């Protein structure tokens, strides 16, 4: 799970956001975000979706080890 934590942290930093800023945008505390980034807590689905939306990433890419292939169905 270390790699996923690094993706979250690096994405946040690349967007120029501090933990405080990202937490405020997501409606969570900085301490809770720090725990998520350290891998001490898993975010709820709602929080994971909020963070992914703010960071413009797929939830799976940030939090899950799932490689889902997206295809168009005709």
MOPAC internal coordinates of N, CA, C and O (Angstrom, degrees):
PM7 1SCF
backbone

  N    0.0000 0     0.00 0     0.00 0    0    0    0
  C    1.4581 1     0.00 0     0.00 0    1    0    0
  C    1.5264 1   110.99 1     0.00 0    2    1    0
  O    1.2310 1   120.44 1   168.20 1    3    2    1
  N    1.3335 1   116.76 1   -11.80 1    3    2    1
  C    1.4604 1   119.76 1  -179.13 1    5    3    2
  C    1.5258 1   111.33 1   -57.16 1    6    5    3
  O    1.2310 1   120.39 1   138.52 1    7    6    5
  N    1.3262 1   116.86 1   -41.48 1    7    6    5
  C    1.4570 1   119.38 1  -178.87 1    9    7    6
  C    1.5230 1   111.69 1   -61.93 1   10    9    7
  O    1.2310 1   120.03 1   140.50 1   11   10    9
  N    1.3282 1   117.54 1   -39.50 1   11   10    9
  C    1.4627 1   120.29 1   179.29 1   13   11   10
  C    1.5220 1   110.76 1   -65.57 1   14   13   11
  O    1.2310 1   120.41 1   140.80 1   15   14   13
  N    1.3301 1   116.82 1   -39.20 1   15   14   13
  C    1.4686 1   119.49 1   176.92 1   17   15   14
  C    1.5175 1   109.74 1   -61.14 1   18   17   15
  O    1.2310 1   120.89 1   138.26 1   19   18   17
  N    1.3269 1   115.91 1   -41.74 1   19   18   17
  C    1.4594 1   119.75 1  -179.55 1   21   19   18
  C    1.5255 1   111.42 1   -64.69 1   22   21   19
  O    1.2310 1   120.20 1   143.82 1   23   22   21
  N    1.3284 1   117.23 1   -36.18 1   23   22   21
  C    1.4669 1   120.43 1   177.49 1   25   23   22
  C    1.5206 1   109.62 1   -62.29 1   26   25   23
  O    1.2310 1   120.36 1   134.56 1   27   26   25
  N    1.3296 1   116.91 1   -45.44 1   27   26   25
  C    1.4671 1   120.96 1   179.28 1   29   27   26
  C    1.5268 1   110.85 1   -61.78 1   30   29   27
  O    1.2310 1   120.44 1   130.57 1   31   30   29
  N    1.3086 1   116.77 1   -49.43 1   31   30   29
  C    1.4685 1   121.17 1  -178.17 1   33   31   30
  C    1.5285 1   110.84 1   -63.13 1   34   33   31
  O    1.2310 1   120.54 1   132.13 1   35   34   33
  N    1.3305 1   116.57 1   -47.87 1   35   34   33
  C    1.4647 1   119.95 1  -178.22 1   37   35   34
  C    1.5255 1   111.75 1   -64.81 1   38   37   35
  O    1.2310 1   120.38 1   141.35 1   39   38   37
  N    1.3249 1   116.88 1   -38.65 1   39   38   37
  C    1.4647 1   119.95 1   178.48 1   41   39   38
  C    1.5204 1   110.36 1   -64.41 1   42   41   39
  O    1.2310 1   120.69 1   135.48 1   43   42   41
  N    1.3304 1   116.28 1   -44.52 1   43   42   41
  C    1.4698 1   120.22 1   178.20 1   45   43   42
  C    1.5261 1   110.47 1   -58.72 1   46   45   43
  O    1.2310 1   120.74 1   132.32 1   47   46   45
  N    1.3232 1   116.20 1   -47.68 1   47   46   45
  C    1.4655 1   120.15 1  -178.64 1   49   47   46
  C    1.5249 1   111.78 1   -65.74 1   50   49   47
  O    1.2310 1   120.46 1   140.25 1   51   50   49
  N    1.3356 1   116.73 1   -39.75 1   51   50   49
  C    1.4676 1   120.13 1   178.77 1   53   51   50
  C    1.5231 1   112.25 1   -64.05 1   54   53   51
  O    1.2310 1   120.43 1   152.55 1   55   54   53
  N    1.3250 1   116.78 1   -27.45 1   55   54   53
  C    1.4665 1   121.29 1   176.15 1   57   55   54
  C    1.5268 1   111.18 1   -82.07 1   58   57   55
  O    1.2310 1   120.33 1   176.44 1   59   58   57
  N    1.3345 1   116.97 1    -3.56 1   59   58   57
  C    1.4549 1   120.90 1   179.07 1   61   59   58
  C    1.5141 1   113.58 1    75.76 1   62   61   59
  O    1.2310 1   120.55 1  -154.70 1   63   62   61
  N    1.3275 1   116.56 1    25.30 1   63   62   61
  C    1.4618 1   120.83 1  -177.70 1   65   63   62
  C    1.5219 1   111.48 1  -104.15 1   66   65   63
  O    1.2310 1   121.05 1   -39.96 1   67   66   65
  N    1.3127 1   115.60 1   140.04 1   67   66   65
  C    1.4598 1   120.71 1   171.18 1   69   67   66
  C    1.5249 1   107.99 1   -85.22 1   70   69   67
  O    1.2310 1   120.95 1   -12.09 1   71   70   69
  N    1.3236 1   115.79 1   167.91 1   71   70   69
  C    1.4610 1   119.19 1   174.45 1   73   71   70
  C    1.5238 1   110.27 1   -58.98 1   74   73   71
  O    1.2310 1   120.67 1   138.59 1   75   74   73
  N    1.3126 1   116.33 1   -41.41 1   75   74   73
  C    1.4612 1   120.68 1  -179.05 1   77   75   74
  C    1.5297 1   111.36 1   -60.32 1   78   77   75
  O    1.2310 1   120.77 1   135.33 1   79   78   77
  N    1.3309 1   116.13 1   -44.67 1   79   78   77
  C    1.4660 1   120.38 1  -178.43 1   81   79   78
  C    1.5277 1   111.61 1   -66.46 1   82   81   79
  O    1.2310 1   120.61 1   132.19 1   83   82   81
  N    1.3320 1   116.44 1   -47.81 1   83   82   81
  C    1.4624 1   119.61 1  -179.34 1   85   83   82
  C    1.5220 1   110.92 1   -62.92 1   86   85   83
  O    1.2310 1   120.65 1   137.45 1   87   86   85
  N    1.3186 1   116.36 1   -42.55 1   87   86   85
  C    1.4667 1   120.24 1   178.89 1   89   87   86
  C    1.5280 1   110.75 1   -61.00 1   90   89   87
  O    1.2310 1   120.30 1   136.95 1   91   90   89
  N    1.3248 1   117.02 1   -43.05 1   91   90   89
  C    1.4689 1   120.61 1   179.73 1   93   91   90
  C    1.5247 1   111.11 1   -63.05 1   94   93   91
  O    1.2310 1   120.20 1   136.19 1   95   94   93
  N    1.3271 1   117.22 1   -43.81 1   95   94   93
  C    1.4658 1   120.73 1   178.37 1   97   95   94
  C    1.5278 1   111.13 1   -61.68 1   98   97   95
  O    1.2310 1   120.66 1   144.29 1   99   98   97
  N    1.3396 1   116.34 1   -35.71 1   99   98   97
  C    1.4682 1   121.10 1  -177.12 1  101   99   98
  C    1.5258 1   112.83 1   -85.89 1  102  101   99
  O    1.2310 1   120.29 1   169.74 1  103  102  101
  N    1.3249 1   117.06 1   -10.26 1  103  102  101
  C    1.4607 1   120.32 1  -179.91 1  105  103  102
  C    1.5160 1   113.58 1    76.21 1  106  105  103
  O    1.2310 1   121.05 1  -149.52 1  107  106  105
  N    1.3416 1   115.60 1    30.48 1  107  106  105
  C    1.4634 1   121.03 1   177.79 1  109  107  106
  C    1.5241 1   108.53 1  -126.36 1  110  109  107
  O    1.2310 1   120.42 1    -9.25 1  111  110  109
  N    1.3248 1   116.81 1   170.75 1  111  110  109
  C    1.4587 1   119.43 1   178.66 1  113  111  110
  C    1.5249 1   110.39 1   -82.63 1  114  113  111
  O    1.2310 1   121.12 1   -22.97 1  115  114  113
  N    1.3203 1   115.47 1   157.03 1  115  114  113
  C    1.4582 1   120.10 1   176.40 1  117  115  114
  C    1.5163 1   110.23 1   -62.48 1  118  117  115
  O    1.2310 1   120.45 1   142.72 1  119  118  117
  N    1.3349 1   116.75 1   -37.28 1  119  118  117
  C    1.4645 1   120.69 1   179.96 1  121  119  118
  C    1.5290 1   111.14 1   -62.52 1  122  121  119
  O    1.2310 1   120.47 1   139.04 1  123  122  121
  N    1.3304 1   116.71 1   -40.96 1  123  122  121
  C    1.4677 1   120.38 1   178.64 1  125  123  122
  C    1.5213 1   110.18 1   -64.72 1  126  125  123
  O    1.2310 1   120.05 1   136.71 1  127  126  125
  N    1.3393 1   117.52 1   -43.29 1  127  126  125
  C    1.4627 1   120.96 1   177.64 1  129  127  126
  C    1.5252 1   110.33 1   -62.11 1  130  129  127
  O    1.2310 1   120.21 1   137.29 1  131  130  129
  N    1.3187 1   117.20 1   -42.71 1  131  130  129
  C    1.4664 1   120.56 1   178.91 1  133  131  130
  C    1.5244 1   110.46 1   -60.39 1  134  133  131
  O    1.2310 1   120.28 1   139.75 1  135  134  133
  N    1.3260 1   117.07 1   -40.25 1  135  134  133
  C    1.4667 1   120.78 1   177.65 1  137  135  134
  C    1.5211 1   111.38 1   -64.41 1  138  137  135
  O    1.2310 1   120.34 1   141.45 1  139  138  137
  N    1.3195 1   116.96 1   -38.55 1  139  138  137
  C    1.4656 1   120.78 1   176.82 1  141  139  138
  C    1.5245 1   109.39 1   -64.41 1  142  141  139
  O    1.2310 1   120.42 1   133.84 1  143  142  141
  N    1.3319 1   116.80 1   -46.16 1  143  142  141
  C    1.4665 1   120.43 1  -178.87 1  145  143  142
  C    1.5228 1   112.31 1   -63.97 1  146  145  143
  O    1.2310 1   120.09 1   148.57 1  147  146  145
  N    1.3256 1   117.43 1   -31.43 1  147  146  145
  C    1.4709 1   120.58 1   177.96 1  149  147  146
  C    1.5237 1   112.46 1   -83.26 1  150  149  147
  O    1.2310 1   120.24 1   172.98 1  151  150  149
  N    1.3164 1   117.16 1    -7.02 1  151  150  149
  C    1.4523 1   120.99 1  -179.28 1  153  151  150
  C    1.5129 1   113.97 1    80.91 1  154  153  151
  O    1.2310 1   120.46 1  -165.57 1  155  154  153
  N    1.3310 1   116.72 1    14.43 1  155  154  153
  C    1.4596 1   121.08 1  -179.19 1  157  155  154
  C    1.5207 1   111.91 1   -82.62 1  158  157  155
  O    1.2310 1   120.14 1   155.52 1  159  158  157
  N    1.3239 1   117.34 1   -24.48 1  159  158  157
  C    1.4634 1   122.44 1   177.19 1  161  159  158
  C    1.5209 1   108.58 1  -136.66 1  162  161  159
  O    1.2310 1   121.37 1   -35.64 1  163  162  161
  N    1.3121 1   114.98 1   144.36 1  163  162  161
  C    1.4620 1   120.26 1   171.96 1  165  163  162
  C    1.5252 1   107.05 1   -94.64 1  166  165  163
  O    1.2310 1   119.92 1   -43.17 1  167  166  165
  N    1.3108 1   117.76 1   136.83 1  167  166  165
  C    1.4641 1   118.95 1   179.99 1  169  167  166
  C    1.5227 1   110.61 1   -72.77 1  170  169  167
  O    1.2310 1   121.01 1   -26.52 1  171  170  169
  N    1.3124 1   115.67 1   153.48 1  171  170  169
  C    1.4640 1   119.38 1   171.21 1  173  171  170
  C    1.5261 1   107.28 1   -65.57 1  174  173  171
  O    1.2310 1   120.65 1   -16.61 1  175  174  173
  N    1.3105 1   116.37 1   163.39 1  175  174  173
  C    1.4603 1   119.73 1   178.86 1  177  175  174
  C    1.5228 1   110.65 1   -59.03 1  178  177  175
  O    1.2310 1   120.43 1   139.24 1  179  178  177
  N    1.3175 1   116.78 1   -40.76 1  179  178  177
  C    1.4705 1   121.33 1  -179.78 1  181  179  178
  C    1.5309 1   110.82 1   -61.38 1  182  181  179
  O    1.2310 1   120.32 1   134.25 1  183  182  181
  N    1.3246 1   116.99 1   -45.75 1  183  182  181
  C    1.4670 1   121.03 1   179.62 1  185  183  182
  C    1.5244 1   110.05 1   -67.45 1  186  185  183
  O    1.2310 1   119.98 1   137.86 1  187  186  185
  N    1.3255 1   117.65 1   -42.14 1  187  186  185
  C    1.4663 1   120.87 1   178.47 1  189  187  186
  C    1.5248 1   110.45 1   -58.97 1  190  189  187
  O    1.2310 1   120.51 1   137.71 1  191  190  189
  N    1.3253 1   116.63 1   -42.29 1  191  190  189
  C    1.4627 1   120.57 1   178.93 1  193  191  190
  C    1.5254 1   111.63 1   -66.31 1  194  193  191
  O    1.2310 1   120.06 1   140.11 1  195  194  193
  N    1.3277 1   117.49 1   -39.89 1  195  194  193
  C    1.4682 1   120.56 1   177.81 1  197  195  194
  C    1.5246 1   110.70 1   -62.96 1  198  197  195
  O    1.2310 1   120.65 1   131.81 1  199  198  197
  N    1.3333 1   116.37 1   -48.19 1  199  198  197
  C    1.4617 1   120.14 1  -179.33 1  201  199  198
  C    1.5237 1   110.85 1   -61.74 1  202  201  199
  O    1.2310 1   120.36 1   135.69 1  203  202  201
  N    1.3191 1   116.91 1   -44.31 1  203  202  201
  C    1.4632 1   120.76 1   179.69 1  205  203  202
  C    1.5274 1   110.98 1   -61.98 1  206  205  203
  O    1.2310 1   120.40 1   138.84 1  207  206  205
  N    1.3195 1   116.84 1   -41.16 1  207  206  205
  C    1.4636 1   120.11 1   178.86 1  209  207  206
  C    1.5156 1   112.39 1   -63.81 1  210  209  207
  O    1.2310 1   120.74 1   135.89 1  211  210  209
  N    1.3116 1   116.19 1   -44.11 1  211  210  209
  C    1.4667 1   120.77 1   179.45 1  213  211  210
  C    1.5231 1   110.38 1   -63.36 1  214  213  211
  O    1.2310 1   120.76 1   139.71 1  215  214  213
  N    1.3337 1   116.14 1   -40.29 1  215  214  213
  C    1.4629 1   121.14 1  -176.97 1  217  215  214
  C    1.5264 1   112.84 1   -87.16 1  218  217  215
  O    1.2310 1   120.65 1   179.63 1  219  218  217
  N    1.3337 1   116.36 1    -0.37 1  219  218  217
  C    1.4675 1   122.58 1   178.53 1  221  219  218
  C    1.5263 1   111.89 1    57.04 1  222  221  219
  O    1.2310 1   121.27 1  -132.08 1  223  222  221
  N    1.3260 1   115.18 1    47.92 1  223  222  221
  C    1.4681 1   122.77 1   177.76 1  225  223  222
  C    1.5160 1   108.73 1  -131.24 1  226  225  223
  O    1.2310 1   120.37 1   -19.35 1  227  226  225
  N    1.3236 1   116.90 1   160.65 1  227  226  225
  C    1.4573 1   120.55 1   172.08 1  229  227  226
  C    1.5154 1   108.77 1   -73.89 1  230  229  227
  O    1.2310 1   120.75 1   -35.91 1  231  230  229
  N    1.3189 1   116.17 1   144.09 1  231  230  229
  C    1.4646 1   121.06 1   177.86 1  233  231  230
  C    1.5230 1   110.34 1   -57.15 1  234  233  231
  O    1.2310 1   120.47 1   137.47 1  235  234  233
  N    1.3332 1   116.71 1   -42.53 1  235  234  233
  C    1.4650 1   120.60 1   179.94 1  237  235  234
  C    1.5231 1   111.35 1   -59.44 1  238  237  235
  O    1.2310 1   120.56 1   139.00 1  239  238  237
  N    1.3099 1   116.54 1   -41.00 1  239  238  237
  C    1.4630 1   121.57 1  -178.11 1  241  239  238
  C    1.5274 1   111.82 1   -63.61 1  242  241  239
  O    1.2310 1   120.53 1   144.14 1  243  242  241
  N    1.3301 1   116.60 1   -35.86 1  243  242  241
  C    1.4605 1   120.55 1  -177.54 1  245  243  242
  C    1.5206 1   113.96 1   -85.21 1  246  245  243
  O    1.2310 1   120.11 1   145.49 1  247  246  245
  N    1.3368 1   117.40 1   -34.51 1  247  246  245
  C    1.4594 1   118.91 1  -167.65 1  249  247  246
  C    1.5178 1   116.72 1  -124.55 1  250  249  247
  O    1.2310 1   119.66 1   162.83 1  251  250  249
  N    1.3230 1   118.26 1   -17.17 1  251  250  249
  C    1.4574 1   118.98 1  -173.10 1  253  251  250
  C    1.5183 1   111.09 1  -125.66 1  254  253  251
  O    1.2310 1   120.98 1   -29.27 1  255  254  253
  N    1.3122 1   115.73 1   150.73 1  255  254  253
  C    1.4599 1   121.61 1   177.06 1  257  255  254
  C    1.5230 1   109.53 1   -94.18 1  258  257  255
  O    1.2310 1   121.51 1  -125.27 1  259  258  257
  N    1.3116 1   114.72 1    54.73 1  259  258  257
  C    1.4588 1   121.13 1  -178.98 1  261  259  258
  C    1.5207 1   107.42 1  -117.27 1  262  261  259
  O    1.2310 1   121.19 1   -51.68 1  263  262  261
  N    1.3000 1   115.32 1   128.32 1  263  262  261
  C    1.4582 1   120.20 1   176.69 1  265  263  262
  C    1.5208 1   107.05 1  -108.59 1  266  265  263
  O    1.2310 1   121.02 1   -85.68 1  267  266  265
  N    1.3085 1   115.65 1    94.32 1  267  266  265
  C    1.4550 1   121.19 1  -177.43 1  269  267  266
  C    1.5175 1   108.90 1   -97.81 1  270  269  267
  O    1.2310 1   121.45 1   -52.69 1  271  270  269
  N    1.3035 1   114.83 1   127.31 1  271  270  269
  C    1.4562 1   119.40 1   177.83 1  273  271  270
  C    1.5181 1   108.14 1   -89.00 1  274  273  271
  O    1.2310 1   120.89 1   -55.59 1  275  274  273
  N    1.3044 1   115.90 1   124.41 1  275  274  273
  C    1.4551 1   120.64 1   179.33 1  277  275  274
  C    1.5216 1   108.50 1   -93.38 1  278  277  275
  O    1.2310 1   121.05 1   -54.07 1  279  278  277
  N    1.3258 1   115.59 1   125.93 1  279  278  277
  C    1.4550 1   120.34 1   179.66 1  281  279  278
  C    1.5180 1   109.42 1  -130.04 1  282  281  279
  O    1.2310 1   121.37 1   -23.30 1  283  282  281
  N    1.2896 1   114.98 1   156.70 1  283  282  281
  C    1.4600 1   120.85 1   175.28 1  285  283  282
  C    1.5147 1   108.56 1   -91.34 1  286  285  283
  O    1.2310 1   120.77 1   -47.40 1  287  286  285
  N    1.3074 1   116.13 1   132.60 1  287  286  285
  C    1.4559 1   121.08 1   177.00 1  289  287  286
  C    1.5189 1   107.42 1  -102.80 1  290  289  287
  O    1.2310 1   121.38 1   -52.18 1  291  290  289
  N    1.3051 1   114.97 1   127.82 1  291  290  289
  C    1.4704 1   120.02 1  -177.90 1  293  291  290
  C    1.5085 1   109.30 1   -92.62 1  294  293  291
  O    1.2310 1   120.10 1   180.00 1  295  294  293

